[in-house]
Amino acid sequence: MSTSLGPRILVALAAVVAVLALTFSPHWIVAPARGAFMQLAHFWAGPVVEPMSFLQVEGTLNALLFVPLGAALALLLSRRWWILAPLIAFALSFGVELMQNRIPGRVPDMDDVLWNTVGAVVGAALAGLIRLLGDAMRQTRHP
């Protein structure tokens, strides 16, 4: 295994664990975390968050949850296959929603799959941008 691959695997695993922990935990565990996040959002971005409806907030939170996963998966995959990152995240999200049927207090929602996938696309695109910027910086240093 390449030395640079090890940290990328750890980051991807951490992103998957975070997603699974937040999506499979009972509501009584997730609700305080959501509340703390919303307090931070109101503090840092109050004018943006205040006028949002409940559904807009939920969609935004679902997208934000999957941005790190999309980025981590894209960086884990080769440059040729980075586009698979959102597809992998979609599959994970779809599986999570199917499994939430069995968790008391959790409500599966296919809109969550959509927003999770949007977040993964954003994360994968950011990872691609980071790679492009890194390539450009290396080329300017070593023409």
Secondary structure in CASP SS format (residue, H / E / C, confidence):
PFRMAT SS
TARGET T0000
AUTHOR 0000-0000-0000
METHOD secondary structure of the structure
MODEL  1
M C 1.00
S C 1.00
T C 1.00
S C 1.00
L H 1.00
G H 1.00
P H 1.00
R H 1.00
I H 1.00
L H 1.00
V H 1.00
A H 1.00
L H 1.00
A H 1.00
A H 1.00
V H 1.00
V H 1.00
A H 1.00
V H 1.00
L H 1.00
A H 1.00
L H 1.00
T H 1.00
F H 1.00
S C 1.00
P C 1.00
H H 1.00
W H 1.00
I H 1.00
V H 1.00
A H 1.00
P H 1.00
A H 1.00
R H 1.00
G H 1.00
A H 1.00
F H 1.00
M H 1.00
Q H 1.00
L H 1.00
A H 1.00
H H 1.00
F H 1.00
W H 1.00
A H 1.00
G H 1.00
P H 1.00
V H 1.00
V H 1.00
E C 1.00
P C 1.00
M C 1.00
S C 1.00
F H 1.00
L H 1.00
Q H 1.00
V H 1.00
E H 1.00
G H 1.00
T H 1.00
L H 1.00
N H 1.00
A H 1.00
L H 1.00
L H 1.00
F H 1.00
V H 1.00
P H 1.00
L H 1.00
G H 1.00
A H 1.00
A H 1.00
L H 1.00
A H 1.00
L H 1.00
L H 1.00
L C 1.00
S C 1.00
R C 1.00
R C 1.00
W C 1.00
W C 1.00
I C 1.00
L H 1.00
A H 1.00
P H 1.00
L H 1.00
I H 1.00
A H 1.00
F H 1.00
A H 1.00
L H 1.00
S H 1.00
F H 1.00
G H 1.00
V H 1.00
E H 1.00
L H 1.00
M H 1.00
Q H 1.00
N H 1.00
R H 1.00
I C 1.00
P C 1.00
G C 1.00
R C 1.00
V C 1.00
P C 1.00
D C 1.00
M H 1.00
D H 1.00
D H 1.00
V H 1.00
L H 1.00
W H 1.00
N H 1.00
T H 1.00
V H 1.00
G H 1.00
A H 1.00
V H 1.00
V H 1.00
G H 1.00
A H 1.00
A H 1.00
L H 1.00
A H 1.00
G H 1.00
L H 1.00
I H 1.00
R H 1.00
L H 1.00
L H 1.00
G H 1.00
D H 1.00
A H 1.00
M H 1.00
R H 1.00
Q H 1.00
T H 1.00
R H 1.00
H C 1.00
P C 1.00
END
